[in-house]
Amino acid sequence: MDWSRFPREKTDCILCGSNFSRLLSVQKTWPVVRCSECGLVYLSERPVEKALTDMYSRAYYEDGDVGYRGYLQTFEKYHDTFMKIFSGRHRDLLHHARGRRLLEVGCAYGFLLDYLDRRGWDVQGVEISPLSSEYARDILGLDVYTGSVESADLEEHSYDVILLLDVLEHLHRPSDILRRIRKLLSPDGILVVQCPWELYHWEEIAEAILRGKRPGTIEPDSIPAHLYFFQPRTLDAVLKNAGFRIYARQSGNYGSIRRLIEPPEINRGNPIERFSRFVYFRLGLQRFLYSAARLLHLGNGMIRYAIADEDGQQ
């Protein structure tokens, strides 16, 4: 699919509203900019919301150009790795949650929901893709609504946990969705948000420098499905603006599945880059740095645990 032909709209910064920005790069015809006021990195031209909805219906989970190539087959092939990821998520939820009624917004095929359901959680899901939500309902027997969380008939103030995992960066109206989620949470309910830290993460800054480019100018992930490329500060600000108070943070390392599917190239780029990639990937430097990054909260995956702030926005 030619993503560059999607109908487009221009947008200002969704965090501070400023229309002043600095162009970082143009990736696959989509301009990536950094807000001059608050520093949010985003697409200043993006596909209209309807176009992305159509993309998520099937192509995102099948084509591989922007999203996944054979999502279902990938899960089956790397089942054990997924189970390790789900086990860690379950352990963290047991530590934070005060109840067992859980909603996952953007649940895809429902694999995580199925894992939690088998361990005693009362689960529901919302997924915009008919392809994956139908699988969750018909094959896994889960209660999954096809559509957006805004249109779903869900009981307010009734969920102990709402998961928003790798979803926020895809949303045209993140503040609207977050305010809707805020109303769905029980008085002691928690929101768990996970997003990639892109472009200005230390690993991608180093990659840009080795390639002779300025930090922030290499190609980020999933253009144009990802509309924002958060850093810790801007992610926290989006949640705060929507009326949430962050009470815990975690740092993880993305890419365990992707590295199995597409092992990193070594012989790529100039001689210095090739040597650096050999040391980084083949001699174990990445594993060492990833372990340190997790301890220092500098991993390329950002996780936030948040509750509704009674003094925040409604």
Backbone bond lengths (Angstrom), bond angles and torsions (degrees), N, CA, C in turn:
res aa  C-N    CA-C-N  psi(-1)  N-CA   C-N-CA  omega(-1)  CA-C   N-CA-C  phi
1 M - - - 1.463 - - 1.536 109.70 -
2 D 1.321 116.27 138.57 1.457 121.30 179.36 1.529 108.87 -90.48
3 W 1.332 115.31 95.38 1.466 120.33 -176.05 1.531 111.88 -66.78
4 S 1.327 117.53 -23.07 1.465 120.03 -177.72 1.522 111.95 -68.41
5 R 1.336 117.77 -15.24 1.464 120.89 -178.53 1.525 112.92 -91.85
6 F 1.316 117.43 1.82 1.461 119.16 177.53 1.529 110.64 -60.37
7 P 1.341 118.01 142.56 1.468 119.58 171.21 1.528 109.90 -56.79
8 R 1.333 116.35 141.55 1.461 120.68 -171.82 1.518 111.92 -119.26
9 E 1.335 112.90 160.23 1.454 120.71 170.12 1.518 108.03 -141.73
10 K 1.317 116.16 148.07 1.453 120.77 175.40 1.523 109.12 -90.64
11 T 1.324 115.90 149.92 1.451 119.58 -178.11 1.513 110.85 -143.64
12 D 1.323 115.64 150.53 1.458 122.03 171.88 1.524 108.91 -91.51
13 C 1.298 117.29 -179.95 1.456 122.11 -179.87 1.531 110.07 -63.92
14 I 1.340 117.04 125.47 1.468 120.40 -178.92 1.531 111.41 -79.31
15 L 1.322 117.37 -9.26 1.459 119.84 -178.30 1.526 112.14 -90.60
16 C 1.334 117.31 -47.72 1.463 119.76 -177.59 1.523 113.40 -116.99
17 G 1.339 117.41 -8.42 1.455 121.06 178.50 1.511 115.12 84.11
18 S 1.311 117.76 -0.21 1.463 120.46 -177.73 1.530 111.06 -69.72
19 N 1.341 115.31 146.04 1.466 119.60 173.66 1.522 111.52 -106.14
20 F 1.326 115.94 14.90 1.462 121.23 176.86 1.528 108.75 -101.82
21 S 1.323 115.51 124.39 1.454 119.36 -177.80 1.521 109.03 -150.26
22 R 1.341 114.49 165.17 1.459 121.48 177.73 1.523 108.79 -115.91
23 L 1.326 116.63 128.23 1.450 120.92 179.52 1.526 110.07 -70.12
24 L 1.331 116.21 125.29 1.455 121.50 176.48 1.522 110.98 -92.25
25 S 1.335 116.60 -46.70 1.459 120.88 -178.54 1.520 108.77 -167.32
26 V 1.308 115.55 169.68 1.468 122.20 171.28 1.514 106.35 -120.00
27 Q 1.340 116.02 118.53 1.457 122.01 -175.58 1.525 109.54 -117.30
28 K 1.327 116.04 117.07 1.465 121.68 -179.62 1.525 110.87 54.35
29 T 1.309 116.56 37.62 1.471 128.22 179.75 1.530 113.00 79.77
30 W 1.339 119.20 1.06 1.466 121.79 -178.02 1.527 109.97 -102.26
31 P 1.344 118.51 122.27 1.467 121.58 -177.53 1.534 111.83 -76.67
32 V 1.320 115.74 126.19 1.457 123.05 175.67 1.525 107.88 -101.42
33 V 1.327 117.67 123.05 1.458 121.39 -175.21 1.528 110.06 -127.30
34 R 1.330 114.89 163.82 1.467 121.46 174.54 1.513 108.14 -122.05
35 C 1.335 115.81 125.58 1.456 120.98 -178.75 1.522 110.39 -59.98
36 S 1.326 116.39 131.58 1.461 121.20 -178.92 1.520 112.39 -73.89
37 E 1.325 117.35 -16.43 1.467 120.96 -177.62 1.526 112.10 -95.08
38 C 1.338 117.51 -52.73 1.467 119.83 -173.11 1.521 113.95 -111.92
39 G 1.321 118.15 -11.91 1.460 120.77 176.68 1.517 115.95 89.78
40 L 1.336 118.36 1.54 1.464 119.80 178.01 1.530 109.70 -63.68
41 V 1.327 116.11 134.30 1.462 121.76 176.61 1.531 107.81 -100.05
42 Y 1.324 117.09 130.38 1.464 119.80 -174.07 1.524 110.62 -158.13
43 L 1.329 116.01 171.10 1.459 121.67 173.03 1.519 108.38 -84.36
44 S 1.328 117.03 118.11 1.463 119.45 178.97 1.525 111.90 -77.72
45 E 1.327 116.87 -19.79 1.462 123.28 165.76 1.521 106.09 -121.09
46 R 1.309 116.08 131.06 1.463 119.72 -175.80 1.521 109.30 -139.05
47 P 1.331 117.56 159.45 1.469 119.38 174.58 1.525 109.86 -62.28
48 V 1.313 117.09 144.03 1.462 119.33 175.30 1.528 108.28 -62.83
49 E 1.316 116.22 155.68 1.460 120.74 -172.80 1.527 112.18 -58.18
50 K 1.315 117.04 -39.51 1.470 120.63 -179.46 1.529 110.90 -62.87
51 A 1.325 117.48 -37.03 1.460 120.37 -179.08 1.521 111.14 -65.16
52 L 1.321 117.38 -42.01 1.455 119.89 178.83 1.524 111.27 -68.90
53 T 1.326 116.56 -34.78 1.464 119.24 176.21 1.518 110.45 -59.70
54 D 1.321 116.40 -42.36 1.464 120.50 177.29 1.529 111.13 -63.99
55 M 1.327 116.95 -38.93 1.458 120.77 -179.56 1.520 111.04 -63.14
56 Y 1.340 116.95 -43.56 1.459 120.37 -178.41 1.527 112.24 -70.26
57 S 1.313 117.46 -16.07 1.456 119.53 -179.46 1.527 111.70 -58.86
58 R 1.338 116.98 -38.58 1.461 119.03 179.50 1.521 112.53 -150.43
59 A 1.332 117.51 -48.61 1.457 120.83 -168.81 1.524 112.57 -59.69
60 Y 1.313 118.31 -34.66 1.463 121.31 -177.12 1.522 111.24 -62.19
61 Y 1.320 116.99 -32.26 1.455 121.09 -176.92 1.526 113.35 -97.00
62 E 1.327 116.70 0.38 1.459 118.34 -174.69 1.524 114.12 -128.46
63 D 1.345 117.83 -42.27 1.462 120.34 -168.57 1.523 113.76 -72.24
64 G 1.340 116.26 -40.96 1.452 120.05 -179.68 1.511 114.88 87.81
65 D 1.333 118.17 -7.89 1.463 119.96 -179.49 1.519 111.28 -69.11
66 V 1.318 116.83 -40.51 1.461 122.07 -178.70 1.517 110.62 -117.25
67 G 1.308 117.53 -44.37 1.448 120.80 -177.48 1.515 112.41 -104.15
68 Y 1.322 116.60 -109.65 1.458 122.12 -173.94 1.523 110.73 -117.18
69 R 1.311 115.80 148.65 1.452 120.66 172.63 1.529 107.73 -104.79
70 G 1.320 115.86 104.78 1.447 119.45 -179.00 1.515 112.77 68.64
71 Y 1.341 116.68 64.48 1.465 121.73 -176.13 1.525 111.40 -57.88
72 L 1.323 116.77 -45.67 1.456 121.08 -178.41 1.526 111.30 -64.44
73 Q 1.320 117.02 -43.60 1.451 120.68 179.73 1.527 111.21 -66.04
74 T 1.334 116.33 -35.77 1.461 120.16 177.51 1.522 111.16 -63.32
75 F 1.331 116.15 -43.11 1.466 119.80 178.52 1.526 110.95 -61.72
76 E 1.299 116.89 -43.31 1.470 119.76 -178.97 1.531 111.53 -66.85
77 K 1.304 117.20 -38.37 1.464 120.90 -177.05 1.520 111.64 -70.88
78 Y 1.336 116.67 -39.52 1.464 120.73 -176.34 1.530 111.07 -111.54
79 H 1.320 114.20 40.08 1.463 121.32 -174.86 1.526 112.03 -55.57
80 D 1.322 118.05 -44.50 1.466 120.88 -176.28 1.521 111.95 -63.80
81 T 1.328 116.64 -37.69 1.469 119.65 178.20 1.522 110.89 -67.41
82 F 1.328 116.93 -41.29 1.458 120.23 176.17 1.535 110.62 -60.70
83 M 1.322 117.26 -40.40 1.462 120.22 -179.02 1.533 111.41 -63.53
84 K 1.318 116.85 -36.41 1.470 119.64 176.53 1.525 110.84 -64.84
85 I 1.324 116.06 -40.61 1.462 120.25 178.09 1.522 110.29 -64.47
86 F 1.333 116.71 -45.41 1.463 120.96 -179.46 1.529 111.33 -65.12
87 S 1.316 116.90 -37.07 1.463 120.51 178.82 1.525 111.04 -61.91
88 G 1.329 116.26 -42.23 1.469 119.57 177.03 1.513 112.24 -64.74
89 R 1.327 116.55 -40.28 1.464 120.51 177.50 1.527 110.35 -62.82
90 H 1.325 116.77 -43.56 1.461 121.11 179.91 1.524 110.61 -61.87
91 R 1.297 116.89 -44.86 1.472 121.04 178.77 1.533 111.16 -58.80
92 D 1.312 116.69 -42.80 1.465 120.13 179.76 1.525 111.35 -66.87
93 L 1.334 116.94 -39.37 1.461 119.70 179.47 1.521 111.53 -65.16
94 L 1.312 117.68 -39.36 1.460 120.36 177.64 1.521 110.99 -61.50
95 H 1.314 116.10 -32.43 1.466 120.49 179.69 1.526 111.64 -72.65
96 H 1.324 117.97 -36.04 1.461 120.85 -171.45 1.525 114.32 -98.64
97 A 1.320 117.80 -34.68 1.469 120.49 -169.79 1.524 112.03 -79.69
98 R 1.342 115.21 147.06 1.458 121.48 176.73 1.527 112.25 -105.57
99 G 1.301 116.80 0.33 1.452 121.54 178.09 1.513 109.27 -153.35
100 R 1.333 116.75 177.53 1.451 121.20 -172.11 1.523 114.16 -114.70
101 R 1.331 119.09 4.73 1.459 118.44 178.67 1.523 108.37 -88.49
102 L 1.329 115.00 119.78 1.469 120.46 -168.75 1.520 110.64 -130.20
103 L 1.327 115.31 138.72 1.461 123.58 175.50 1.519 108.59 -122.46
104 E 1.343 116.52 129.51 1.461 119.98 173.38 1.515 108.97 -109.59
105 V 1.319 115.65 119.98 1.459 122.60 177.61 1.522 107.86 -92.44
106 G 1.340 115.85 118.63 1.461 120.72 -174.38 1.514 110.26 82.61
107 C 1.336 116.31 53.80 1.471 120.95 -171.26 1.520 113.53 -85.97
108 A 1.340 118.47 -1.39 1.468 122.27 179.37 1.534 110.11 54.59
109 Y 1.326 117.47 -127.46 1.465 121.12 -177.18 1.524 112.89 -80.73
110 G 1.315 117.38 -4.15 1.453 120.68 176.04 1.515 115.24 85.24
111 F 1.315 118.43 17.92 1.461 120.43 -175.82 1.531 111.86 -65.35
112 L 1.321 117.70 -42.41 1.465 119.60 177.51 1.525 110.59 -67.20
113 L 1.323 116.89 -41.98 1.464 119.67 177.59 1.528 111.13 -59.41
114 D 1.318 116.98 -41.96 1.459 120.99 178.84 1.526 110.73 -61.85
115 Y 1.330 116.52 -42.01 1.470 121.63 178.05 1.525 110.15 -60.12
116 L 1.321 117.32 -46.03 1.466 121.11 -178.65 1.528 111.30 -70.87
117 D 1.329 116.59 -37.86 1.465 120.77 178.46 1.525 110.77 -58.66
118 R 1.297 117.16 -39.96 1.464 121.66 -179.86 1.530 112.03 -70.85
119 R 1.320 116.66 -11.20 1.461 120.67 -179.78 1.529 112.46 -113.47
120 G 1.321 115.15 22.60 1.449 119.79 168.83 1.507 117.23 95.78
121 W 1.321 117.83 6.86 1.464 119.85 178.04 1.528 109.85 -85.89
122 D 1.319 115.56 147.33 1.465 122.76 174.38 1.520 107.07 -93.49
123 V 1.337 116.94 101.43 1.460 120.14 -165.76 1.523 112.36 -112.14
124 Q 1.326 114.50 148.03 1.462 124.09 168.91 1.519 107.83 -139.43
125 G 1.324 115.42 160.47 1.451 119.40 179.42 1.509 112.28 -140.88
126 V 1.316 115.12 158.52 1.459 123.67 172.91 1.519 107.05 -130.42
127 E 1.325 116.62 130.56 1.460 120.77 -177.58 1.520 109.06 -147.69
128 I 1.334 115.62 130.93 1.456 120.20 -174.74 1.529 112.24 -77.18
129 S 1.319 118.29 -22.33 1.462 121.55 -176.93 1.523 111.44 -84.35
130 P 1.333 118.65 120.14 1.478 120.19 174.75 1.520 112.23 -61.18
131 L 1.331 117.06 -34.70 1.464 121.63 -178.53 1.521 111.09 -59.34
132 S 1.328 116.97 -53.83 1.461 119.77 -174.67 1.529 112.51 -80.08
133 S 1.331 117.58 -35.40 1.469 119.14 179.95 1.530 111.26 -67.22
134 E 1.335 117.01 -34.10 1.457 120.16 177.02 1.533 110.70 -64.95
135 Y 1.314 116.36 -39.12 1.463 119.99 176.34 1.531 110.11 -62.05
136 A 1.335 116.79 -44.47 1.464 120.33 -179.58 1.524 111.60 -59.62
137 R 1.331 116.23 -39.27 1.463 120.08 -179.20 1.537 112.10 -76.99
138 D 1.344 115.75 -52.49 1.455 120.03 -168.88 1.527 113.40 -79.85
139 I 1.325 116.87 -34.31 1.465 120.21 -176.77 1.532 111.47 -95.29
140 L 1.328 116.12 -43.83 1.462 119.12 -177.27 1.528 112.91 -93.84
141 G 1.342 116.89 -11.73 1.456 120.19 177.65 1.512 114.81 71.27
142 L 1.332 116.75 29.43 1.465 121.44 -176.88 1.524 111.29 -94.42
143 D 1.311 115.18 156.75 1.461 122.68 175.80 1.523 108.11 -86.65
144 V 1.322 116.44 91.77 1.466 122.10 -175.90 1.520 109.11 -127.46
145 Y 1.331 115.25 127.78 1.468 122.51 179.85 1.520 109.59 -93.31
146 T 1.325 117.11 135.07 1.459 121.62 175.94 1.522 109.41 -90.43
147 G 1.316 116.33 117.23 1.451 121.35 -179.08 1.510 110.19 141.67
148 S 1.321 116.51 -159.33 1.459 121.41 -179.49 1.518 110.31 -98.26
149 V 1.324 115.99 160.95 1.459 120.16 178.51 1.526 110.52 -67.59
150 E 1.321 117.12 -21.35 1.462 120.12 178.11 1.525 111.53 -71.19
151 S 1.326 117.52 -35.41 1.462 120.78 -177.23 1.524 113.22 -91.96
152 A 1.326 118.14 -12.82 1.464 121.34 -178.03 1.525 110.85 -70.90
153 D 1.322 115.80 140.54 1.462 122.33 177.89 1.526 108.43 -84.98
154 L 1.323 116.17 87.05 1.457 122.51 -176.21 1.525 109.93 -118.17
155 E 1.310 115.55 144.13 1.463 120.72 -177.33 1.527 110.08 -75.95
156 E 1.318 116.05 127.36 1.458 120.21 -179.05 1.531 111.12 -71.26
157 H 1.331 115.14 151.59 1.467 123.86 175.76 1.527 112.54 57.45
158 S 1.347 116.77 36.48 1.461 118.80 -173.14 1.527 114.68 -125.54
159 Y 1.330 118.80 -3.40 1.465 120.10 -175.93 1.527 110.52 -107.30
160 D 1.318 114.87 130.32 1.462 120.34 178.37 1.523 111.48 -79.15
161 V 1.317 116.02 -27.93 1.463 121.99 179.19 1.520 108.44 -141.22
162 I 1.318 116.13 134.09 1.466 121.22 169.05 1.522 107.24 -124.22
163 L 1.329 115.22 126.00 1.461 121.72 179.81 1.518 110.12 -98.95
164 L 1.320 115.77 133.15 1.457 123.18 175.58 1.526 106.21 -132.11
165 L 1.320 115.52 79.14 1.459 122.01 -169.79 1.520 110.83 -103.50
166 D 1.323 115.92 115.15 1.467 121.69 179.82 1.520 111.47 57.68
167 V 1.316 115.72 41.84 1.465 122.23 -177.68 1.520 111.93 -123.27
168 L 1.318 117.56 -39.64 1.468 121.32 -171.37 1.525 112.09 -56.03
169 E 1.332 116.89 -36.43 1.466 120.55 -177.17 1.525 112.77 -71.59
170 H 1.346 116.98 -8.87 1.469 122.03 -179.82 1.534 112.79 -96.32
171 L 1.314 118.41 -11.38 1.464 121.29 -165.85 1.525 112.66 -89.50
172 H 1.317 116.23 132.74 1.458 120.54 175.30 1.525 111.76 -68.17
173 R 1.322 116.23 -35.01 1.466 120.70 -175.85 1.532 109.84 -126.40
174 P 1.331 116.62 67.72 1.468 118.92 -174.85 1.523 113.76 -59.98
175 S 1.331 117.78 -36.96 1.469 119.54 -178.90 1.524 111.35 -65.81
176 D 1.339 117.31 -38.94 1.464 120.38 177.72 1.529 110.88 -63.28
177 I 1.324 116.48 -43.64 1.464 120.60 -179.92 1.523 110.26 -65.03
178 L 1.320 117.20 -42.22 1.467 120.71 -179.41 1.527 111.39 -65.30
179 R 1.316 117.13 -36.76 1.472 119.09 178.00 1.527 110.72 -69.46
180 R 1.320 117.09 -35.39 1.461 120.61 174.50 1.533 110.18 -63.25
181 I 1.310 116.53 -44.34 1.461 121.55 178.31 1.525 110.82 -61.85
182 R 1.302 116.09 -39.05 1.472 121.07 179.73 1.523 110.94 -57.43
183 K 1.334 116.27 -38.54 1.462 120.54 179.98 1.527 112.27 -73.58
184 L 1.317 117.35 -23.91 1.452 120.54 -178.70 1.520 113.26 -82.12
185 L 1.311 117.59 -20.62 1.454 121.34 -177.24 1.525 111.47 -71.93
186 S 1.320 115.69 143.65 1.459 121.48 172.31 1.528 108.77 -70.25
187 P 1.342 118.31 167.74 1.475 119.99 -179.14 1.531 113.35 -54.61
188 D 1.327 117.93 -33.39 1.465 121.14 178.22 1.525 111.92 -103.86
189 G 1.335 116.84 13.06 1.452 120.29 -174.56 1.516 113.41 -72.40
190 I 1.332 115.45 155.29 1.462 121.43 -179.48 1.524 110.23 -123.84
191 L 1.313 114.87 147.81 1.454 122.88 172.56 1.525 107.82 -105.80
192 V 1.337 115.98 131.05 1.461 121.10 176.55 1.525 107.66 -113.76
193 V 1.319 116.04 117.24 1.464 122.36 -178.60 1.521 108.96 -114.79
194 Q 1.313 115.96 134.97 1.462 121.53 173.68 1.515 108.96 -128.78
195 C 1.328 116.25 133.06 1.467 122.39 178.75 1.519 109.32 -142.68
196 P 1.324 116.88 152.09 1.459 118.85 172.17 1.530 110.89 -76.50
197 W 1.322 115.30 146.56 1.470 122.24 172.76 1.523 105.51 -97.65
198 E 1.317 116.09 107.34 1.456 120.47 -171.46 1.528 112.57 -117.46
199 L 1.314 114.37 155.44 1.466 126.57 172.60 1.523 114.02 70.00
200 Y 1.323 118.67 -46.38 1.459 120.16 179.99 1.530 112.32 -109.92
201 H 1.326 116.20 17.32 1.454 120.26 169.04 1.530 107.84 -74.48
202 W 1.342 116.66 150.08 1.465 119.45 -174.53 1.523 113.09 -56.98
203 E 1.326 117.20 -34.83 1.456 120.09 -178.29 1.528 110.84 -67.36
204 E 1.332 117.25 -40.60 1.459 120.39 -179.10 1.524 111.80 -78.41
205 I 1.324 117.31 -28.30 1.468 119.58 172.56 1.528 109.69 -63.31
206 A 1.342 116.53 -45.10 1.465 120.44 178.68 1.525 111.11 -62.59
207 E 1.338 116.69 -40.75 1.465 120.17 178.88 1.526 111.02 -61.92
208 A 1.331 116.46 -42.77 1.462 120.07 179.54 1.527 111.00 -62.01
209 I 1.324 116.63 -44.75 1.463 120.22 -178.25 1.526 110.85 -63.87
210 L 1.337 116.48 -42.44 1.464 119.57 179.79 1.526 111.84 -64.26
211 R 1.318 116.13 -27.33 1.462 120.39 178.91 1.522 112.74 -90.41
212 G 1.326 115.86 5.58 1.453 120.35 178.16 1.511 114.19 75.15
213 K 1.342 116.84 26.39 1.458 121.45 -179.07 1.523 110.70 -116.91
214 R 1.321 115.04 163.80 1.458 120.11 175.94 1.525 109.70 -76.02
215 P 1.338 118.12 145.84 1.465 120.31 174.65 1.529 110.94 -54.35
216 G 1.330 115.63 138.09 1.453 120.62 179.48 1.508 114.82 91.07
217 T 1.339 117.40 -0.05 1.468 118.72 -173.75 1.524 113.50 -109.84
218 I 1.331 119.14 -2.77 1.459 119.26 175.45 1.531 108.91 -77.33
219 E 1.325 116.17 170.63 1.468 119.99 -176.74 1.526 110.68 -75.88
220 P 1.329 118.40 123.14 1.461 120.71 175.14 1.522 110.51 -78.12
221 D 1.320 115.78 178.68 1.453 120.96 -174.95 1.526 111.08 -80.24
222 S 1.336 115.57 145.49 1.473 123.84 166.11 1.525 114.92 56.58
223 I 1.315 116.97 44.10 1.470 121.03 170.71 1.531 108.22 -71.75
224 P 1.348 120.80 130.26 1.465 127.84 2.62 1.524 113.67 -104.33
225 A 1.345 118.18 23.41 1.464 119.60 179.10 1.525 110.97 -69.71
226 H 1.342 117.11 -39.51 1.459 120.63 174.41 1.522 108.53 -80.25
227 L 1.312 115.74 122.18 1.461 121.24 -178.34 1.519 112.46 -96.81
228 Y 1.344 116.59 -20.96 1.470 122.43 -178.73 1.517 108.01 -134.32
229 F 1.324 115.29 150.84 1.454 122.00 -179.10 1.529 106.55 -127.62
230 F 1.335 113.23 87.55 1.462 120.65 -168.25 1.516 112.58 -72.70
231 Q 1.321 114.05 151.91 1.445 124.55 163.40 1.528 106.40 -115.20
232 P 1.330 118.28 165.72 1.469 118.91 -178.41 1.524 113.84 -51.46
233 R 1.304 117.13 -43.51 1.470 120.45 -176.80 1.525 111.84 -66.00
234 T 1.322 117.20 -42.34 1.468 118.82 -177.01 1.527 111.54 -76.01
235 L 1.319 117.85 -33.62 1.459 119.94 174.85 1.525 110.27 -62.49
236 D 1.315 116.89 -46.26 1.464 120.55 179.17 1.529 111.02 -60.41
237 A 1.322 116.98 -38.76 1.457 120.91 -178.28 1.525 111.86 -67.32
238 V 1.334 117.21 -38.51 1.464 120.27 177.95 1.525 110.32 -61.64
239 L 1.325 117.47 -43.49 1.463 121.13 179.56 1.531 111.14 -66.21
240 K 1.305 116.53 -42.69 1.469 120.24 179.43 1.521 111.16 -63.04
241 N 1.316 117.44 -42.76 1.467 121.11 -178.86 1.523 112.07 -63.22
242 A 1.340 116.51 -25.96 1.462 120.63 -179.25 1.527 112.30 -91.10
243 G 1.332 117.41 4.86 1.454 120.49 175.16 1.511 115.42 94.84
244 F 1.326 117.29 26.31 1.462 120.91 178.31 1.526 110.72 -113.09
245 R 1.314 114.22 150.15 1.462 121.23 173.13 1.518 108.23 -115.82
246 I 1.312 116.33 122.18 1.461 121.97 179.98 1.520 108.54 -80.02
247 Y 1.318 116.06 126.74 1.465 118.91 179.89 1.529 112.86 -114.71
248 A 1.326 117.56 -10.69 1.463 119.98 177.32 1.519 109.36 -153.86
249 R 1.327 114.83 148.95 1.454 121.68 179.40 1.524 109.20 -131.35
250 Q 1.325 114.99 144.61 1.458 121.29 172.89 1.519 108.55 -131.69
251 S 1.308 114.41 158.33 1.454 120.59 178.28 1.515 108.25 -128.90
252 G 1.312 115.97 130.05 1.459 120.57 179.02 1.508 110.89 -129.04
253 N 1.324 114.98 174.12 1.449 121.36 179.74 1.523 109.74 -115.61
254 Y 1.329 115.80 112.86 1.454 121.25 177.20 1.527 110.97 -70.65
255 G 1.317 114.86 159.40 1.454 119.08 164.45 1.509 116.88 107.25
256 S 1.345 119.39 3.65 1.462 119.07 -177.34 1.525 111.63 -62.94
257 I 1.342 116.74 -38.83 1.468 120.15 178.06 1.524 110.52 -74.38
258 R 1.307 115.87 -43.88 1.468 119.46 -177.69 1.520 111.68 -62.17
259 R 1.330 117.21 -37.24 1.463 119.49 -179.94 1.520 111.90 -67.28
260 L 1.340 116.27 -25.54 1.455 119.25 175.06 1.529 111.06 -76.07
261 I 1.323 115.65 -39.02 1.461 120.36 -178.62 1.529 111.14 -72.33
262 E 1.310 115.62 -46.99 1.470 121.45 -177.55 1.522 108.88 -128.84
263 P 1.325 118.63 87.20 1.464 120.28 177.67 1.522 111.00 -55.21
264 P 1.328 117.46 142.27 1.472 119.96 -176.55 1.522 112.26 -61.23
265 E 1.332 114.91 140.77 1.459 120.86 177.29 1.522 109.43 -74.14
266 I 1.308 115.91 139.80 1.456 120.91 177.38 1.527 110.61 -100.54
267 N 1.321 116.88 -50.68 1.462 121.40 -176.00 1.520 110.61 -86.36
268 R 1.319 114.69 71.54 1.456 120.66 -179.75 1.519 109.05 -139.44
269 G 1.321 115.95 138.17 1.457 119.84 176.10 1.513 113.30 89.40
270 N 1.336 115.79 -166.06 1.458 121.57 -178.64 1.540 109.94 -73.64
271 P 1.339 118.04 168.62 1.474 120.46 -176.95 1.534 113.66 -55.58
272 I 1.317 117.66 -38.83 1.466 120.00 179.95 1.526 110.10 -66.01
273 E 1.340 116.37 -41.70 1.462 119.74 179.13 1.527 110.57 -65.24
274 R 1.338 117.80 -41.52 1.459 119.95 -179.73 1.526 111.33 -63.67
275 F 1.320 116.56 -43.15 1.466 120.03 178.02 1.530 110.53 -63.43
276 S 1.317 117.01 -42.83 1.469 120.82 -179.85 1.521 110.97 -64.04
277 R 1.315 117.25 -39.96 1.463 120.69 179.41 1.523 110.67 -67.07
278 F 1.329 117.60 -36.06 1.461 120.67 177.08 1.526 110.32 -63.01
279 V 1.314 116.76 -48.14 1.467 120.70 179.90 1.523 110.20 -64.02
280 Y 1.317 116.51 -42.09 1.470 121.19 -173.90 1.524 111.59 -69.58
281 F 1.333 117.20 -47.32 1.458 120.26 -174.09 1.523 113.21 -92.78
282 R 1.326 118.38 -42.96 1.463 120.74 -172.66 1.532 112.76 -85.16
283 L 1.336 117.88 -32.98 1.461 119.97 -176.36 1.526 113.09 -94.95
284 G 1.328 116.56 4.88 1.461 118.87 171.46 1.512 116.49 90.68
285 L 1.341 118.07 7.54 1.465 118.95 -179.38 1.531 111.23 -64.10
286 Q 1.349 116.93 -37.94 1.459 119.27 179.82 1.525 111.20 -61.25
287 R 1.329 117.97 -44.83 1.464 120.16 -179.95 1.518 111.33 -59.58
288 F 1.329 116.36 -42.07 1.469 119.90 178.78 1.525 111.78 -63.73
289 L 1.336 115.83 -47.16 1.462 119.62 -178.25 1.525 111.89 -67.71
290 Y 1.333 117.07 -35.24 1.468 119.43 177.63 1.526 111.20 -64.99
291 S 1.324 117.13 -38.21 1.466 119.81 177.36 1.526 110.42 -64.48
292 A 1.318 116.61 -42.86 1.460 120.25 177.90 1.522 111.06 -66.54
293 A 1.333 116.85 -39.43 1.462 120.94 -178.51 1.519 111.59 -62.52
294 R 1.325 116.59 -39.15 1.460 119.62 179.14 1.531 110.48 -62.55
295 L 1.325 116.79 -42.46 1.460 120.80 -179.69 1.527 111.75 -67.36
296 L 1.324 116.16 -33.73 1.468 121.39 -176.87 1.527 112.79 -93.46
297 H 1.349 117.41 6.24 1.465 122.84 -177.43 1.531 111.67 58.91
298 L 1.323 115.28 41.48 1.456 120.77 179.67 1.536 111.32 -122.68
299 G 1.321 117.54 21.31 1.454 120.40 175.76 1.518 111.01 -69.94
300 N 1.334 116.40 164.00 1.461 119.51 -176.28 1.527 113.26 -85.97
301 G 1.337 116.91 10.61 1.457 122.02 171.33 1.514 109.60 -121.81
302 M 1.326 116.85 127.14 1.472 122.01 -178.09 1.522 109.48 -106.40
303 I 1.313 117.03 128.45 1.462 122.82 178.62 1.520 108.24 -122.21
304 R 1.328 115.49 132.26 1.462 121.39 -179.69 1.525 109.55 -126.72
305 Y 1.323 115.48 136.95 1.461 122.66 172.65 1.526 106.48 -110.35
306 A 1.321 116.21 124.66 1.459 119.84 -172.38 1.522 110.68 -137.55
307 I 1.315 114.91 153.32 1.463 122.41 174.50 1.523 108.12 -125.72
308 A 1.331 115.39 160.17 1.461 119.39 177.35 1.517 109.29 -63.36
309 D 1.307 116.59 131.18 1.457 122.73 178.99 1.518 108.50 -91.40
310 E 1.307 117.16 113.77 1.459 120.24 -177.05 1.520 112.15 -61.79
311 D 1.322 116.52 -24.57 1.475 120.48 178.08 1.511 112.11 -93.94
312 G 1.356 116.83 -0.31 1.458 120.15 -177.16 1.503 111.89 -87.17
313 Q 1.329 115.71 -169.71 1.449 121.04 -178.34 1.515 110.18 -71.49
314 Q 1.322 115.61 150.93 1.470 120.90 179.21 1.517 110.40 -92.06
